[in-house]
Amino acid sequence: MAGRRRLDTEAADVVELCAMAKRFATDAGFAAANEALQLHGGYGYLAEYGIEKIVRDLRVHQILEGTNEIMRLVIARSVVAAAQTGAA
């Protein structure tokens, strides 16, 4: 709830907060979906099981609105800047 308030009040670190949320959500979702795919073996790739669609969709979400690698850079720059100004 506190994070939502910070976004609603247009906090200065809104870009970093959004980058953290996007990266976490897509990476966690992809990890869970990939594990489900592994558990199902070859059947996980069949459209009848639906797992292949979830994996494919989550991979796309890792790329849309900026790749997760770029989100990591945004977060890292924010952490470094905060450390340099003594705000950490």
Contacts in CASP RR format, 6 or more apart in sequence:
PFRMAT RR
TARGET T0000
AUTHOR 0000-0000-0000
METHOD contacts of the structure
MODEL  1
MAGRRRLDTEAADVVELCAMAKRFATDAGFAAANEALQLHGGYGYLAEYG
IEKIVRDLRVHQILEGTNEIMRLVIARSVVAAAQTGAA
3 17 0 8 1.000
6 13 0 8 1.000
6 14 0 8 1.000
6 17 0 8 1.000
7 14 0 8 1.000
7 17 0 8 1.000
7 18 0 8 1.000
11 17 0 8 1.000
13 78 0 8 1.000
15 74 0 8 1.000
15 78 0 8 1.000
16 74 0 8 1.000
16 75 0 8 1.000
16 78 0 8 1.000
19 71 0 8 1.000
19 74 0 8 1.000
19 75 0 8 1.000
20 71 0 8 1.000
20 75 0 8 1.000
22 65 0 8 1.000
22 68 0 8 1.000
22 71 0 8 1.000
23 68 0 8 1.000
23 71 0 8 1.000
23 72 0 8 1.000
23 75 0 8 1.000
26 58 0 8 1.000
26 61 0 8 1.000
26 62 0 8 1.000
26 68 0 8 1.000
27 62 0 8 1.000
27 68 0 8 1.000
29 58 0 8 1.000
30 55 0 8 1.000
30 58 0 8 1.000
30 59 0 8 1.000
30 62 0 8 1.000
33 51 0 8 1.000
33 54 0 8 1.000
33 55 0 8 1.000
33 58 0 8 1.000
34 55 0 8 1.000
36 44 0 8 1.000
36 51 0 8 1.000
36 54 0 8 1.000
37 44 0 8 1.000
37 45 0 8 1.000
37 51 0 8 1.000
37 52 0 8 1.000
37 55 0 8 1.000
40 49 0 8 1.000
40 51 0 8 1.000
43 49 0 8 1.000
44 50 0 8 1.000
44 51 0 8 1.000
44 52 0 8 1.000
45 51 0 8 1.000
45 52 0 8 1.000
46 52 0 8 1.000
47 53 0 8 1.000
62 68 0 8 1.000
79 88 0 8 1.000
82 88 0 8 1.000
END
